[in-house]
Amino acid sequence: MSDEDPGNGPHDTPDSLDAFEELIAAETDRDPDLAVIEAGSRTLRTQGGPPSSDVPARPEDPEVDKALRAVETELATRWGETKLEPSVARIAALMDVLGDPQRSYPSLHITGTNGKTSTARMIEALLGAFELRTGRYTSPHVQSITERISLDGAPISAERFVETYQDIKPYIEMVDAQQEYRLSFFEVLTGMAYAAFADAPVDVAVVEVGMGGSWDATNVIDGDVAVITPIDLDHTDRLGETPGAIAGEKAGIVKQDATVILAQQPVDAAQVLLKKAVEVDATVAREGLEFGIVSRQVAVGGQLLTLRGLGGEYPEVYLPLHGPYQAHNAAVALAAVEAFFGVGAQRPEPLDIDTVRKAFAAVSSPGRLEVVRRSPTVVLDAAHNPAGARATAEAIGEAFDFSRLIGVVGASGDKNVRGLLEAFEPIFAEIVVTQNSSHRAMDADELAAIAVEVFGEDRVQVEPRLPDALEAAITLAEEEGEFAGGGVLVTGSVITVGEARLLLKG
């Protein structure tokens, strides 16, 4: 991708949309959705900086890019992540023929409704700071599929991703032939992650579930530490309609004699999780009782924390992420790493404070209250359910002093979109509704109809194309004037955020 002129906003380039359409038309041999995103990233001029190194761009080598696209195309023929057959039989069969690579290293297993990826990244940073070689598996990705599998704190290269797939492809096909259903997209990626970790080899794996717990493809590991972030209502059609019912599925990652790190939970969810822990003789540490936040204050670019861990207090910990929920994620991550090292059980002393501070200070979480442009400020956040939206709205109010905030929202049709919009209504002066390139995206007009009911017709603008939506929102924010504090929040879906990130930071 070519470098962009950092001095202009999208509205300064009247010919950009024509160029955008021309570039899309030229991409006849490419995936059309990807062509739209990449073409936009070359034409929508912004003041954004270069993308973070932990969100990789397309490979520069044409041959490597071609090989990666071939793997992506093959994976796309499999069941997507929203089509599930609740069983670990297929992934277990794949692990068996691969020689159970997931058993060659200890693991920390993470489930919950919100905060899983940020918590996983914090755990990874802490373990890496203590000189352990880490593997991290998270989903979904923001921009590149290779983000899902990380080694030593960075996504694996496109070359390694392709090699890993080719190495296990014969075994995938063998399992496909033996099972009633072929391995799904997520099951194949899980197999790739576990194989890549064993091949590295890693000292420890940090694994985030895809959905639920009991029958999630990741649940062929026996996590030494099970981490459960806050449980709320999401995927209710598959997991249950109450926090307690959802907790029953998520409790499936709690294994015999493990240590369970529990974030603050609804009462019915906590009861289910504690009951499961008793059944398997697991040790439980609860946020607010055995560990938690002692103090928290907003700081430039993030917040300054004093955390109480299983081994004592950790004062003056700087976290370069915004929002109370990220402070809670940090407390959970610290307790998880303490548990992994036996703090509070085998050893009474806390972890080295300087190492803990260094690790947290280096944490990033792309697409989570991430500032990608200034003047006006544009923030990306992947909130996609009401609980996540409420947390984001609270964090925006605390961390940013916007006099006028414009929302750009593109959501998935299978989510509680009304609840999402209601959570954002108090902080958005106006909302621009749009849609991303996913087949799961809610139609912009359908989303607009709900938005009008929540915001009123005068506060809703419809722009089906994301580049148009971003341009409209930035223009609305700039109506406040250069120094008046207008801003834009892009949210509603990880896919929307990923596509906006390419457009704004490409």
C-alpha positions, 0 to 999 in steps of 0.5 A: 500500500502506498503512503498517505499524505498525513495533512488532509482529511477525507473531505479534502479529496473530492476525487477520492471516491472516484479513485476508490471506485476505479481501484475496486473495479481493477481488482477483478481477480481479488476477493471483492470485500478485501478489494474494497477495504484495501482500495479505501485504505489507499484513497481515504486520506487521514492524519492517522499514523502507521498501523501498530506492528501487532496488526500486520498488513498484507505481505509485501512479497507477491508470492507470499501474499498469493500463498496466504490468499490461497490458504484464506480461500481454502479456509473460507470453504469451511463452516464459518465461526457462527455455524456450530455443531456443539462437539469437540469430537472433530478437533479432538480427532485432529489433535490425536492424529497430530500427536496431541501438540496441545499437551506439550506446554502448560496453558492459561484458558480464558472465557467470558463475554467481554474483555477476553482479548485484552486480558489475554494480551495483558497475560501474554505481556506479563509472562513474556516480561518474566522471560517465558516464550509465549503463544497466544491464540485469540479471535476474531482478528481486527485486520489480518487472519495471522493476528490470531496466532502469536509467538513471543508477543507478535503475530506469526508471519504470513510465511509461517502461517502458510507453512503451518497450514500446509504441514497439517493439511494432510491430517485435516483432510484425514479427519474430514474424511472420517467425520460426519462434518468437516472441520470448521474454519475455527477448528482448523485455526485452533489446530494450527495454533496448537501445532505452531505452539508445539513447533516453536516450542513455547513455554506457555500458551494463552488461549481465548475461547471462541464461544462458550467453553464446554464444546468450544474447539479450544477446549482440548487443553487442560488449562492450569489456570482458567480465567473467566472475564465478566459474563453478560448476555451475548450469543443467547441463542447458543449459550443460554438466556441468563448469565447463569445459563451462559456460565454453565457453558463457560464453566466447561474450561474449569478442569480438575485441580486448576486455579480459577480466576474469577472477574466480578460476575452476576450473582447467578453466574458466580454461583454456577462457576463456584459450584463447578470449581467445587466439583473438580477441586479447583482453587478459586480467586475472586475479584474484589475478595482475593484480588482487585483494584486498590486505586485508579486514576486517569493519566495521560494516555491511560491510567495509573493503578494500584493492584492487589494481587494474590501476593500483595499490592502492586503500586504505581502500575501504568496501563496505556489503555482507557476505561475502568473495564481495562483496569479490571482486566489488568487485575484479572490478568495479574492474578492469573499470572500470579496463579500460574507462578504459584503466588499465594499458594506455593510462594508467598512473595509477590511478583517483581514489581518492576517487571510487572510495571514494565509489562503493563506499560507495554500493553496494547489492544488494537481496536479497543478505544484506539485513537487512530487520528487527531483533529478531529479525534477518531477512536475505534472500539470493537464493542458489539453487545450492550454490556461492551457498549456500556463499558465503552460509553463510560470509558469515553466519558472518562478519558476524552473531553469531547464537546460533540461526539459522532458515532459511526456504527456498523453492526452484525444482524445476529446481535442485540443492536437495539441494546447496543444503540441504547447504550451509546445514545447518551454520548452520541450527538449524532449517529451515522449508520453503515454496514461492513463487508461481512455477510453477517452485517445488518443492512444499513437501512434496517439498522437506521430504522432501529437507530431512528427509534432510539435517537430520533430522525434528526440525529440519524444519517445513513451511509451504507458505504463505510468510507462515506460514513467515515467522511460524513462523521468527520465532517460533522465532528469538524463543524465544532471547529478545530479547537472545540473538541469534536470527535468520532467513535467507530464501533458496533463490530470487530469487522467494522473496526478492522475495516475502518482501521485499514481505511484510516491508517492504511 
